[in-house]
Amino acid sequence: MPLVDESWRLKFERVRENGFSRLQGFWVLREIVLPIIMKLLTALCVPYVLARGVFPILGYPLLVNSAVYRFAWIGCLGFSLFCFCAKRFHVWFTNLHNSIRDDRYLIGRRLHNFGEEVLQRHNEVEVGGEGEIPLLNGGDVEEVADIGLRHRRGIMQDA
């Protein structure tokens, strides 16, 4: 619903829980009735003021002013619908972009095999295997994994 959010559900649940006998009139007036009346008045008054107040000042003939008055509410409704759809599409495209990005870069997922190859090579070096990997500065396995990642991505850095 374009004009209803989670707060409205909470308000109506509060009214239902309190019941009609313990209903707080001022709170109901301020939190439920006035927002509804303000939205309805805005929906009625803005097109009327534009059609009867602003548009005739621009100097158009009576035929054009009459057409504007006739279609002012439909135009405002269409504009409101367009804004609502644009907002929904923006949220939808943002969520789509974030999900594609998260899938591509594996954000929020645990990598189970990261560093296993380096640990296996490190164990081979300790055993004295032929293909020794030189560890830098008496090196740490995480440093070797980090250097391996940098070389794999083409980022050359001096260690």
C-alpha positions in Angstrom: 0.0 0.0 0.0 1.5 3.4 -0.9 0.2 5.4 2.0 0.3 2.7 4.7 3.4 1.5 6.6 4.1 -0.6 9.6 3.2 2.2 12.1 -0.4 2.1 11.0 -0.7 -1.6 11.8 0.7 -0.9 15.3 -1.8 2.0 15.8 -4.8 -0.1 14.8 -3.6 -3.0 17.0 -3.3 -0.6 19.9 -6.9 0.6 19.3 -8.1 -3.0 19.1 -6.3 -4.0 22.3 -7.7 -1.1 24.3 -11.2 -1.7 23.2 -13.9 0.9 22.7 -14.5 1.5 26.4 -10.9 2.5 27.1 -10.4 4.4 23.8 -8.2 7.5 24.2 -10.0 10.1 22.1 -7.2 12.6 21.8 -4.6 10.0 20.8 -7.0 8.5 18.2 -7.7 12.0 16.8 -4.0 13.0 16.6 -2.5 9.7 15.4 -5.2 8.2 13.2 -7.9 10.7 12.2 -5.8 13.8 11.5 -3.3 12.1 9.2 -6.1 10.6 7.1 -7.9 13.9 6.9 -4.6 15.7 5.9 -3.9 13.2 3.1 -7.4 13.5 1.8 -7.4 17.3 1.9 -4.0 17.4 0.2 -5.3 15.1 -2.6 -8.3 17.4 -3.1 -6.8 20.9 -2.5 -3.5 20.7 -4.5 -5.2 20.0 -7.9 -7.9 22.6 -7.2 -5.4 25.4 -6.2 -3.3 24.6 -9.3 -6.3 24.5 -11.7 -8.3 27.5 -10.3 -5.5 29.6 -8.8 -2.2 29.2 -10.5 -3.1 28.3 -14.0 -5.4 31.2 -14.8 -2.7 33.6 -13.7 -0.5 32.3 -16.6 -2.9 33.9 -19.1 -4.3 31.0 -21.0 -7.8 31.2 -22.7 -10.9 30.0 -20.9 -11.1 26.8 -23.0 -7.6 25.7 -21.8 -8.3 26.7 -18.2 -11.5 24.6 -18.3 -9.6 21.6 -19.6 -7.0 22.0 -17.0 -9.6 22.1 -14.3 -11.4 19.1 -15.7 -8.2 16.9 -15.8 -6.3 18.3 -12.7 -7.3 15.5 -10.4 -6.5 12.8 -13.0 -3.2 14.5 -13.7 -2.3 14.6 -10.0 -3.4 11.0 -9.5 -1.2 10.0 -12.5 1.7 12.0 -11.2 1.4 10.4 -7.7 1.2 6.9 -9.3 4.3 7.7 -11.4 6.2 8.8 -8.3 5.1 5.7 -6.4 6.2 3.4 -9.2 9.5 5.2 -9.6 10.2 4.8 -5.9 9.3 1.1 -6.0 11.5 0.5 -9.1 14.4 2.4 -7.5 14.1 0.1 -4.5 13.8 -3.0 -6.7 16.8 -2.1 -8.9 18.9 -1.2 -5.8 18.1 -4.6 -4.3 18.8 -6.3 -7.6 22.2 -4.5 -7.9 23.1 -5.4 -4.3 22.2 -9.1 -4.8 24.3 -9.3 -8.0 27.2 -7.5 -6.3 27.0 -9.8 -3.3 26.9 -12.9 -5.5 29.8 -11.8 -7.6 32.1 -10.8 -4.7 30.7 -13.5 -2.3 29.8 -10.9 0.3 28.2 -12.5 3.4 29.4 -16.0 2.5 32.1 -17.9 4.3 34.8 -19.3 2.1 35.5 -22.8 3.2 38.6 -23.6 1.1 40.4 -20.3 1.4 44.0 -20.8 2.4 44.0 -24.6 2.3 46.4 -24.8 -0.6 48.8 -22.5 1.2 48.6 -24.6 4.4 49.3 -27.7 2.3 52.3 -26.1 0.7 53.5 -24.9 4.1 53.3 -28.5 5.4 55.3 -29.8 2.4 58.0 -27.2 3.2 58.3 -28.3 6.8 58.6 -31.9 5.7 61.3 -30.9 3.3 59.6 -31.4 0.0 61.2 -30.5 -3.2 59.0 -27.6 -4.2 59.8 -25.3 -1.3 58.0 -22.0 -0.9 60.2 -19.4 0.6 58.5 -17.7 3.6 59.2 -14.0 3.9 60.6 -12.8 7.2 60.5 -16.2 8.8 57.0 -15.9 7.5 53.5 -16.4 8.5 51.0 -18.5 6.5 48.6 -15.6 6.3 51.2 -13.4 4.8 52.0 -16.0 2.1 48.3 -16.3 1.3 48.0 -12.5 1.1 51.0 -12.3 -1.3 49.5 -15.1 -3.4 46.3 -13.2 -3.7 48.1 -10.0 -4.7 50.0 -11.8 -7.4 46.9 -13.6 -8.6 45.0 -10.3 -9.0 48.0 -8.6 -10.8 48.8 -6.2 -7.9 52.5 -6.2 -7.6 53.7 -4.9 -4.2 57.1 -5.0 -2.6 57.0 -7.0 0.6 
